[in-house]
Amino acid sequence: MIHTWLSPAKINLFLYVTGMRKDGYHDIQTLFQFLNYGDTLKIIANKTGCIQLFTEKKNLLNVKNSIIIAANLLKEKALFDGKLRNFSYGAKIILKKKIPIGSGLGGGSSNAATTLIVLNKLWNTKYTLKELALLSVKIGADVPGFIAGKTAIIEGIGDILSPVIREEKWYLVVYPHIHISTKKMFSSPLLKKDKPKKSIQALLMLPFRNDFENIAKKKFTKIKKLISMLSSHAPSRMTGTGSCVFSEFNNKKSAEKIFSLLPKNMQGFIAKSVNISPLHKTLHKKKYIY
């Protein structure tokens, strides 16, 4: 039976860079929350030995996509560990993309996490979520958070997670049609990489900020104007390394009212934040999580 799996977006309610490691990776502290909105993946396991990705966005097929990387990584580990008997395991994956690329909403990381979790079941490799999360650090710092599936403060290189419960709010998310490279943002000379690490209690008490927001505002006038415009109506910040900007509301009606005031050519959506990933809710119903 073919199932369609949600690959949810996330927002960073705050994001700080607290240091740079000897291996070139950066230490971060961020509050990671899921949205009830995202891409969808149809994943069909087979015995062709190939990982095939199909999508309407043909440009995604011409790059080293996180979905293919994740599937091959799981396959290689499972073969090494003796959980797969041969190289015949494969999958056909159909991606329906809604999360803009380079938007700070974690689309690629979410796709990788969904692929790892679902193929872990379909291939019967029986890794725990913790084992998958540890493996996923090789793909990117956001992937372990998507695999864990809970609102959390994430630290280190994405490998230290402390689940927290947040009030589930409504968000207006606006995409300014700017694709921002995460790698370039982390290598920006404007980024201060020695922000003092704070306790979880302090992080939750202090005003939320994003270390990359001022860098993006200096580089992209459009983002600066967008944040200014939205901030006049509700608390607004950039998510991740950009470029999407979100505004926080207590109810959907308030978010819809502000959305209606924006220029008609602005791309955006309204979604509710959730403390449990929509993917994980489905997985638990189908008893797909070990």
C-alpha positions in Angstrom: 0.0 0.0 0.0 1.4 3.4 -1.0 1.3 6.1 1.6 1.9 9.9 1.3 4.0 11.3 4.0 4.1 14.9 5.2 7.6 16.5 5.3 6.8 19.5 7.5 8.3 23.0 7.6 9.9 24.5 10.7 10.6 27.9 12.1 13.5 29.0 14.3 11.9 31.1 17.1 15.5 32.1 17.9 18.9 31.2 16.5 22.3 32.0 17.9 25.8 31.0 16.8 27.9 30.3 19.9 31.2 29.2 18.4 33.1 27.5 15.7 34.6 24.0 16.1 38.0 22.8 14.9 36.2 20.6 12.3 34.7 23.7 10.7 31.2 23.2 12.0 29.4 25.8 14.0 27.8 25.5 17.4 24.3 26.9 17.7 21.5 27.4 20.0 18.0 27.5 18.5 14.4 26.9 19.3 12.9 24.7 16.7 9.2 24.4 16.1 7.2 22.6 13.5 4.4 24.0 11.3 1.4 22.1 10.1 2.5 22.8 6.6 5.0 21.3 4.3 6.1 19.1 1.3 4.7 15.6 0.7 6.6 12.4 -0.2 5.3 9.2 -1.7 7.9 6.5 -1.0 7.6 3.1 -2.7 10.2 0.5 -1.6 11.4 -1.9 -4.3 14.2 -4.3 -5.1 15.7 -2.5 -8.1 18.8 -1.4 -6.2 18.2 2.2 -7.3 17.0 5.3 -5.5 14.8 7.3 -7.9 13.5 10.7 -7.2 10.6 12.3 -9.2 9.3 15.8 -8.8 7.6 18.6 -10.8 10.6 20.8 -10.0 13.0 19.2 -12.4 16.0 21.3 -11.2 15.9 19.3 -8.0 16.8 16.2 -10.0 20.0 17.8 -11.3 21.6 18.4 -7.9 22.7 16.2 -5.0 19.3 16.2 -3.4 19.0 15.5 0.4 16.4 12.8 -0.3 18.8 10.7 -2.4 21.7 11.4 0.0 19.6 10.2 3.0 18.4 7.1 1.3 21.9 6.1 0.2 23.3 6.8 3.6 20.7 4.6 5.3 21.3 1.8 2.7 25.1 2.0 3.2 24.9 1.8 7.0 22.3 -1.0 6.9 24.5 -3.0 4.6 27.6 -2.4 6.8 25.6 -3.4 9.9 24.2 -6.5 8.3 20.6 -5.3 8.5 20.2 -5.5 4.7 21.3 -8.7 3.0 22.3 -7.3 -0.4 22.4 -4.2 -2.7 19.0 -4.9 -4.2 17.1 -2.6 -1.9 15.8 0.5 -3.6 13.0 3.1 -3.7 10.9 5.3 -5.9 10.3 8.6 -4.2 7.8 11.2 -5.5 8.2 14.7 -4.1 5.6 17.4 -4.1 7.3 20.6 -3.2 5.6 23.4 -1.3 8.5 24.7 0.9 10.6 27.2 -1.0 14.3 26.4 -1.4 16.7 28.6 0.5 13.8 29.9 2.7 15.0 29.0 6.1 12.0 26.6 6.6 14.1 23.5 6.5 12.6 21.8 3.4 15.7 19.8 2.4 16.4 18.7 6.0 12.8 17.7 6.5 12.8 15.7 3.2 15.9 13.9 4.4 14.4 13.1 7.8 11.1 11.8 6.3 13.1 9.6 3.9 15.2 8.1 6.7 12.3 7.4 9.0 10.0 5.9 6.3 12.6 3.8 4.6 13.8 2.5 7.9 10.4 1.0 8.2 9.9 -0.1 4.6 13.3 -1.7 4.5 12.8 -3.2 8.0 16.2 -1.9 9.1 14.8 -1.3 12.6 17.0 1.6 13.7 15.8 3.7 16.6 15.0 7.4 16.2 18.2 8.2 18.2 20.3 6.0 15.8 18.7 7.7 12.8 19.3 11.1 14.3 23.0 10.3 14.9 23.3 9.2 11.3 21.6 12.2 10.0 24.1 14.7 11.4 26.2 13.8 8.3 23.4 15.4 6.2 22.8 18.7 8.1 22.3 20.3 11.5 18.5 20.5 11.1 17.9 16.9 10.3 18.1 15.4 13.8 15.5 17.9 15.0 13.1 16.7 12.3 13.8 13.1 13.2 13.1 13.7 16.9 9.8 15.3 15.9 9.3 17.5 19.0 9.6 21.2 19.7 13.1 21.5 21.2 16.0 23.7 22.0 18.7 22.4 19.7 22.4 22.9 20.5 25.9 21.9 19.3 25.9 21.0 15.7 22.2 19.9 15.9 23.0 16.8 18.0 21.9 18.0 21.4 18.1 18.3 21.8 16.1 19.4 24.8 12.3 19.1 24.2 10.2 21.9 25.4 6.5 22.6 25.3 5.5 25.9 23.7 2.1 27.5 23.2 0.9 26.6 19.7 0.5 29.9 17.8 -0.6 30.9 14.3 2.0 32.2 11.9 1.9 34.2 8.7 5.0 33.2 6.8 6.1 35.3 3.8 8.6 34.3 1.2 10.4 37.3 -0.5 11.5 35.2 -3.5 15.1 35.2 -2.4 17.2 32.0 -2.2 19.8 32.4 0.6 22.7 30.0 0.8 23.2 28.7 4.4 26.9 28.1 3.7 27.4 31.7 2.6 25.5 33.0 5.7 27.7 31.0 8.1 30.8 32.3 6.3 29.8 35.9 6.3 32.4 38.3 7.9 29.5 40.0 9.6 28.6 37.0 11.6 29.8 37.0 15.2 30.7 33.5 16.1 31.4 33.8 19.8 28.0 34.6 21.3 28.0 33.3 25.0 26.2 30.1 25.4 23.1 30.5 27.7 21.1 28.2 29.9 17.8 26.9 28.6 16.0 28.9 31.2 17.7 32.1 30.1 17.1 31.4 26.5 13.4 31.1 27.1 13.2 34.2 29.3 15.1 36.6 27.0 13.7 38.3 23.9 14.0 36.0 20.9 16.4 37.0 18.2 18.2 35.6 15.1 21.9 36.2 14.6 21.5 36.0 10.8 18.7 38.6 10.5 20.8 41.7 10.5 23.2 40.1 7.9 20.3 39.4 5.6 18.8 42.9 6.1 22.1 44.5 5.1 22.5 42.2 2.1 18.8 42.3 0.9 16.8 45.5 1.1 13.7 43.5 0.3 14.0 41.4 3.5 14.7 44.6 5.6 11.5 46.2 4.2 9.5 43.0 4.7 10.5 42.7 8.4 9.7 46.3 9.0 6.3 46.1 7.3 5.3 42.9 9.2 6.7 44.2 12.6 4.2 47.1 12.5 1.4 44.5 12.9 2.9 41.7 15.0 6.2 40.3 16.4 8.1 39.3 13.3 11.5 37.7 12.6 13.4 35.9 9.9 13.7 32.1 10.3 16.9 30.1 10.0 19.5 31.7 7.7 16.6 33.2 5.7 14.9 34.2 3.7 11.3 33.7 5.0 9.9 36.1 7.5 7.2 35.0 10.0 4.8 37.0 12.1 3.2 35.5 15.3 -0.5 35.6 16.1 -2.7 34.1 18.8 -5.4 33.1 16.3 -5.9 32.3 12.6 -8.3 35.2 12.0 -5.7 37.8 13.1 -3.1 36.2 10.8 -5.6 36.3 7.9 -6.3 39.9 8.5 -2.7 41.0 8.1 -2.2 38.7 5.2 -5.0 40.4 3.4 -3.2 43.8 3.8 -0.1 42.7 2.1 0.5 43.4 -1.6 -1.2 40.7 -3.8 2.1 39.6 -5.4 3.6 38.5 -2.1 3.9 34.7 -1.7 3.0 33.4 1.7 0.9 31.1 3.8 -0.7 30.8 7.2 0.0 27.8 9.4 -0.3 26.7 13.0 2.8 25.7 15.0 2.7 22.2 16.6 4.7 20.7 19.4 4.7 17.2 17.7 5.7 17.0 14.1 2.7 16.2 11.8 4.8 13.4 10.3 5.3 11.8 13.7 1.6 11.9 14.5 0.9 9.9 11.4 3.8 7.6 12.1 2.4 6.8 15.6 -1.0 6.1 14.2 0.4 3.6 11.7 2.9 2.3 14.4 5.8 3.1 12.1 8.1 4.4 14.9 10.2 1.9 16.8 
